[in-house]
Amino acid sequence: MDKLEELFNQFLDCVNCLQSALNVSFGEALTETFDNLENGQIKVEVGAPDQKTVRKLTQKYANLHYEKLPQKVKIEVFTYLTLKAINEDGLDVNQMPTPPLIATIIALFMQKLLPDQRLTLVDPAIGSGNLLYSVYNQLKSANHSKANFALFGIDNDENMLNFADIAAHLNNIQIDLFCQDALTPWLFAKPDVVVSDLPVGYYPLDENANKFATKAEKGHSFAHLLFIEQIIKSLTPNGYAFLVVPKSILSGKVGSDFMPWLSAKVYLRTIAELPDNLFQNKANQKAIMVFQNHGDQAHSGEVFLTKLDSFKNEDDLIKLNERLNEWYTKNNH
């Protein structure tokens, strides 16, 4: 058996043991397990877990040799267990972690477009934090291990924020997390940069949706369109958004209404259609959209349009980077 698989099963056994003792969801048992391991002690509240379970868990935790595990392995195991929690607890498909490849492509765009200064970076649909932390780590690595961002995350699901909190701790990342509906005013200063894999589907609160220009004429409005409008309202002047959006908003009936509205509100920088093979269902295909808010340092320019290939090898990323360099040089000099 592969070592990582063996380790995963050991961690899974710890989570299952705690879940059974506390009678909670898999996700709650998962966050509690990592809290226990990170703090080096088993939390007992109102006699739960009982002493028998505490003794059992103490032995199971000792067998993990947690303190000796590389940070990268801890992150990997936690990510796999988070995926299991999302499936096991029947959470929304929007809460599935974003594939790492998408984070790599977004980081490439960010390296080109963002000014070299301290910036506030937010993900208003942070989920388990995979996309934001992966992008942040890649930018930090490209900048000689220097991190020039203040990070914020928003989600309306407390369980997902617990996952994001543990993942931040494992990644040694400082972040302020807020549990709120991201389509209500954000509880911190306007950010310079937004990175997000937008939730797709209908927004149930019609009264709040009525405050948005992108609301539906009748019935529930599309959450992803409302999110984009909220991001534009919330960004600083000249601020950037790097978003994973459903491809369906780029064309057809939705696109014919939405794209002209968007083009009047911001300067579009990039639309990169993601490889078809990343998505099992054609209806779920996505694209990366990059735009810049209007401001004294922002101006219109040629949009970088591309359909990305399968990225089966590193050459595909190198080719994308070369094309990105050509476009950037042509439009900024």
Phi and psi in degrees as a GROMACS rama.xvg file:
@    title "Ramachandran Plot"
@    xaxis  label "Phi"
@    yaxis  label "Psi"
@TYPE xy
-58.8327  141.124  ASP-2
-59.9215  -41.5542  LYS-3
-65.063  -40.1411  LEU-4
-63.4616  -40.9356  GLU-5
-62.129  -43.7861  GLU-6
-65.4238  -43.045  LEU-7
-55.8504  -45.219  PHE-8
-65.1565  -33.9094  ASN-9
-65.9828  -45.1805  GLN-10
-62.8846  -42.9628  PHE-11
-58.4362  -41.2237  LEU-12
-61.3042  -41.5398  ASP-13
-62.7836  -45.1207  CYS-14
-64.1957  -45.8469  VAL-15
-60.7285  -39.7768  ASN-16
-62.2431  -45.6521  CYS-17
-69.9889  -39.5698  LEU-18
-59.232  -44.7107  GLN-19
-64.6769  -40.9128  SER-20
-69.9921  -35.2796  ALA-21
-95.324  -14.4013  LEU-22
57.0502  51.6931  ASN-23
-122.28  178.709  VAL-24
-70.7233  163.234  SER-25
-60.2186  -41.8705  PHE-26
-61.2031  -42.4533  GLY-27
-65.7621  -40.1128  GLU-28
-66.4382  -34.2224  ALA-29
-64.8374  -49.3509  LEU-30
-65.0413  -38.1013  THR-31
-64.8479  -39.4812  GLU-32
-59.6597  -48.1056  THR-33
-71.4165  -31.7021  PHE-34
-59.5823  -46.8638  ASP-35
-59.3225  -46.6755  ASN-36
-67.5779  -41.3682  LEU-37
-68.2154  -34.7931  GLU-38
-89.1225  -8.94809  ASN-39
70.9998  20.5945  GLY-40
-155.706  154.162  GLN-41
-91.8077  121.783  ILE-42
-76.1113  127.961  LYS-43
-120.82  123.774  VAL-44
-126.524  128.757  GLU-45
49.6031  45.0984  VAL-46
74.1077  8.88173  GLY-47
-122.29  133.827  ALA-48
-68.3934  158.37  PRO-49
-72.4247  170.206  ASP-50
-61.4031  -35.3553  GLN-51
-62.0443  -44.8296  LYS-52
-66.9624  -39.6475  THR-53
-58.6731  -43.395  VAL-54
-64.2981  -42.0077  ARG-55
-63.1652  -45.9358  LYS-56
-66.5105  -38.2164  LEU-57
-56.3428  -42.166  THR-58
-69.1168  -43.3497  GLN-59
-63.0577  -42.5986  LYS-60
-63.875  -40.4707  TYR-61
-60.8406  -38.2463  ALA-62
-68.1921  -19.5864  ASN-63
-75.1603  -25.6992  LEU-64
50.5924  48.7752  HIS-65
-54.5782  -44.2524  TYR-66
-64.9816  -19.3638  GLU-67
-94.761  -8.80524  LYS-68
-73.4695  138.24  LEU-69
-62.3551  145.96  PRO-70
-55.3838  -39.0819  GLN-71
-60.5372  -38.2162  LYS-72
-69.7417  -41.5505  VAL-73
-59.1355  -44.1032  LYS-74
-62.8911  -43.6637  ILE-75
-62.1065  -47.6176  GLU-76
-62.4895  -44.8855  VAL-77
-62.1473  -39.5689  PHE-78
-62.3869  -46.0346  THR-79
-62.3857  -40.1229  TYR-80
-69.3924  -32.3646  LEU-81
-64.0604  -42.9753  THR-82
-57.7976  -44.2675  LEU-83
-62.6989  -40.7067  LYS-84
-61.8167  -42.2285  ALA-85
-62.7684  -41.4602  ILE-86
-71.3603  -48.193  ASN-87
-62.1243  -41.5156  GLU-88
-90.3823  5.13466  ASP-89
62.256  39.4212  GLY-90
-77.5431  168.244  LEU-91
-64.5537  143.337  ASP-92
-59.4265  -27.7664  VAL-93
-62.9443  -16.7097  ASN-94
-92.0025  1.34734  GLN-95
-66.6495  140.078  MET-96
-59.9654  144.834  PRO-97
-73.3653  134.922  THR-98
-55.8115  139.294  PRO-99
-56.6552  -32.5065  PRO-100
-57.7785  -39.7666  LEU-101
-64.5376  -40.0386  ILE-102
-61.8367  -39.4252  ALA-103
-62.9601  -43.2443  THR-104
-66.5539  -43.5559  ILE-105
-62.1108  -41.2838  ILE-106
-60.7646  -36.2318  ALA-107
-60.7223  -48.2094  LEU-108
-62.4364  -41.3136  PHE-109
-64.9333  -40.3705  MET-110
-58.8059  -35.3985  GLN-111
-76.034  -41.7826  LYS-112
-97.0871  -26.1249  LEU-113
-81.9133  141.307  LEU-114
-68.6086  152.356  PRO-115
-84.6812  78.3339  ASP-116
-155.583  168.337  GLN-117
-68.2348  129.074  ARG-118
-128.481  152.144  LEU-119
-93.995  126.563  THR-120
-122.912  127.79  LEU-121
-130.588  145.483  VAL-122
-116.289  110.671  ASP-123
-81.0638  -0.339828  PRO-124
-137.348  60.3108  ALA-125
-67.3581  -28.6431  ILE-126
55.1997  -129.561  GLY-127
-84.0071  -1.55303  SER-128
90.8926  -1.21645  GLY-129
-53.868  -49.4073  ASN-130
-65.0164  -52.1292  LEU-131
-60.6003  -45.8074  LEU-132
-69.4066  -36.6206  TYR-133
-66.5284  -44.3355  SER-134
-62.1426  -47.4904  VAL-135
-58.2746  -47.0243  TYR-136
-63.3067  -37.4849  ASN-137
-69.9188  -39.8578  GLN-138
-66.5986  -38.3356  LEU-139
-63.8999  -43.5019  LYS-140
-63.6196  -40.3674  SER-141
-70.755  -19.5917  ALA-142
-106.547  37.9619  ASN-143
54.0485  46.6387  HIS-144
64.6638  16.6496  SER-145
-98.6557  132.706  LYS-146
-110.153  113.183  ALA-147
-107.321  41.0712  ASN-148
-132.723  143.175  PHE-149
-99.8364  124.576  ALA-150
-104.333  141.338  LEU-151
-136.4  149.745  PHE-152
-140.019  143.904  GLY-153
-126.158  139.552  ILE-154
-156.872  149.873  ASP-155
-93.7281  3.53913  ASN-156
-112.131  115.109  ASP-157
-63.4664  -35.4743  GLU-158
-61.795  -42.7075  ASN-159
-65.4425  -38.3508  MET-160
-65.1048  -33.7113  LEU-161
-63.218  -41.9559  ASN-162
-61.4812  -45.0853  PHE-163
-62.8748  -36.0265  ALA-164
-66.5399  -47.1948  ASP-165
-62.6758  -45.1218  ILE-166
-61.9371  -37.8936  ALA-167
-63.3048  -43.6084  ALA-168
-61.1661  -44.7265  HIS-169
-65.9615  -31.2441  LEU-170
-88.3975  1.4553  ASN-171
55.5863  44.7602  ASN-172
-112.035  133.14  ILE-173
-89.1869  125.402  GLN-174
-149.789  146.874  ILE-175
-100.835  123.557  ASP-176
-109.806  138.332  LEU-177
-125.91  129.302  PHE-178
-94.4216  102.964  CYS-179
-162.255  165.977  GLN-180
-74.6113  118.015  ASP-181
-69.4177  -8.02407  ALA-182
-94.6109  14.8418  LEU-183
-112.966  163.367  THR-184
-53.9982  135.254  PRO-185
-72.4889  147.189  TRP-186
-93.3157  26.9191  LEU-187
-150.086  171.957  PHE-188
-61.7152  156.118  ALA-189
-57.381  130.738  LYS-190
-80.9961  159.948  PRO-191
-85.529  -28.2123  ASP-192
-140.641  137.452  VAL-193
-119.323  133.361  VAL-194
-126.143  126.945  VAL-195
-162.869  144.905  SER-196
-98.0116  100.698  ASP-197
-67.4775  139.889  LEU-198
-65.5111  135.791  PRO-199
-109.254  136.754  VAL-200
136.859  -163.382  GLY-201
-95.2552  142.295  TYR-202
-93.0672  124.499  TYR-203
-78.8182  -16.9093  PRO-204
-94.4946  86.8013  LEU-205
-61.3735  -34.0907  ASP-206
-62.9534  -41.9949  GLU-207
-70.8782  -39.4379  ASN-208
-60.3293  -29.1109  ALA-209
-63.4786  -15.3538  ASN-210
-80.568  -4.8429  LYS-211
-108.206  143.4  PHE-212
-67.9893  -26.7715  ALA-213
-89.5771  12.5811  THR-214
-65.079  157.874  LYS-215
-75.4246  150.519  ALA-216
-66.8817  -35.5009  GLU-217
-146.972  152.741  LYS-218
76.6486  -171.954  GLY-219
-68.6192  148.856  HIS-220
-91.2279  159.401  SER-221
-74.56  123.168  PHE-222
-60.2962  -39.8266  ALA-223
-65.0376  -34.0196  HIS-224
-71.8012  -41.9177  LEU-225
-62.1438  -38.9614  LEU-226
-60.121  -45.35  PHE-227
-61.832  -42.966  ILE-228
-63.4954  -41.8886  GLU-229
-63.4776  -38.5711  GLN-230
-64.023  -43.5079  ILE-231
-61.1045  -44.1382  ILE-232
-62.6522  -33.4833  LYS-233
-92.4781  -16.8181  SER-234
-74.0154  151.632  LEU-235
-67.5694  158.286  THR-236
-55.3378  141.821  PRO-237
72.5427  -2.34716  ASN-238
-69.2877  157.327  GLY-239
-112.446  147.706  TYR-240
-124.098  133.231  ALA-241
-120.579  102.741  PHE-242
-122.479  143.652  LEU-243
-97.0395  117.875  VAL-244
-126.029  156.035  VAL-245
-66.7034  137.692  PRO-246
-62.4964  -22.4957  LYS-247
-64.1253  -18.6978  SER-248
-81.8937  -7.22484  ILE-249
-86.1733  -20.9657  LEU-250
-147.931  -173.028  SER-251
68.6004  -164.033  GLY-252
-60.8745  -45.1185  LYS-253
-63.0705  -48.489  VAL-254
-61.7071  -37.3079  GLY-255
-67.3612  -26.3888  SER-256
-88.3903  -43.0709  ASP-257
-79.6428  -44.5265  PHE-258
-63.3988  -41.8219  MET-259
-62.5487  -38.6759  PRO-260
-60.677  -46.7005  TRP-261
-62.6728  -44.437  LEU-262
-62.5015  -25.5774  SER-263
-80.609  -22.8364  ALA-264
-90.7417  -32.5666  LYS-265
-140.298  171.76  VAL-266
-97.6131  113.963  TYR-267
-70.1128  133.588  LEU-268
-109.539  -43.1387  ARG-269
-146.534  138.491  THR-270
-131.353  112.136  ILE-271
-119.514  109.844  ALA-272
-72.998  130.108  GLU-273
-78.383  155.253  LEU-274
-55.6579  135.78  PRO-275
-57.425  -34.1609  ASP-276
-73.5585  -2.69173  ASN-277
-77.5033  -15.4491  LEU-278
-126.05  128.042  PHE-279
-67.841  -37.7843  GLN-280
-107.543  129.676  ASN-281
-57.591  -33.8412  LYS-282
-66.927  -19.0028  ALA-283
-96.3184  6.72733  ASN-284
-63.6949  146.07  GLN-285
-128.962  169.275  LYS-286
-138.457  159.081  ALA-287
-97.5609  127.023  ILE-288
-117.38  129.785  MET-289
-120.889  129.431  VAL-290
-140.149  161.543  PHE-291
-120.49  135.616  GLN-292
-67.5056  150.829  ASN-293
-60.8394  148.588  HIS-294
176.137  176.346  GLY-295
-68.1623  -19.4373  ASP-296
-108.399  9.18156  GLN-297
-109.663  144.626  ALA-298
-149.326  160.057  HIS-299
-73.0564  156.12  SER-300
-165.227  178.369  GLY-301
-65.0387  134.298  GLU-302
-84.8176  133.922  VAL-303
-80.6986  103.753  PHE-304
-106.382  130.96  LEU-305
-156.751  151.362  THR-306
-111.211  118.522  LYS-307
-79.2583  142.77  LEU-308
-80.6205  -167.415  ASP-309
-72.2801  -18.0357  SER-310
55.8668  46.163  PHE-311
-77.7507  -19.1187  LYS-312
-141.116  171.169  ASN-313
-64.0775  -27.0378  GLU-314
-57.8959  -34.717  ASP-315
-62.815  -39.8975  ASP-316
-69.2857  -38.0926  LEU-317
-62.7864  -43.0249  ILE-318
-62.4459  -42.8755  LYS-319
-60.4361  -43.5346  LEU-320
-63.3208  -39.6678  ASN-321
-62.8294  -45.496  GLU-322
-65.2753  -36.8227  ARG-323
-64.8599  -41.7524  LEU-324
-61.0769  -44.5689  ASN-325
-60.5552  -47.6508  GLU-326
-62.1635  -43.9575  TRP-327
-63.8802  -46.029  TYR-328
-61.0391  -45.1309  THR-329
-63.5212  -35.4295  LYS-330
-96.1658  -6.14006  ASN-331
-124.357  12.916  ASN-332
